[in-house]
């Protein structure tokens, strides 16, 4: 479940940023130094709520559109999908058509278990 930042939290985060992208606050991203502007400002959780992050300004970063897209596509979506797969597997939920039938070699031929 995603929890949005309040207006007061967004104001604090924007003042902290000084009008510059805070992608350096996100692990694995380098500082870009791009200015923030209308339509180019995104308030993002550093640790997503789905992964246990809170809604405080310390867990937030103000990003430009480019950095926001990069963080979302390369970090957030793959990690959240993996967490969901692990939870489903733990609960015994298997995706339709994904039943384990046995081992296969790299060329796709099945390996018989002995």
Secondary structure, 3 states (H helix, E strand, C coil): CCCCCCHHHHHHHHHHHCCECCHHHCCCCCCCCCECCCCCCEEEECCCHHHCCCCCHHHEEEECHHHHHHHHHHHHHHHHHHHHHHHHHHCCCCCCCCCCCCEECCCCCEECCC
